[in-house]
């Protein structure tokens, strides 16, 4: 499972939306969408770190 799939899983499990995640994580909503749609296969490490911090998991758990 890659970043896109894991992100989709976390969003679905917690009944979240990308707007809320963007507001709380500081990651642009369009960036989140591009990761989910697999348009952005190489997001910046600070983006991945912010998303991992938002979900309270390690970067490793988010990308694997």
Secondary structure, 3 states (H helix, E strand, C coil): CCHHHHHHHHHHHCCCCHHHHHHHHCCCHHHHHHHHCCCCCCCCHHHHHHHHHHHCCCHHHHHC
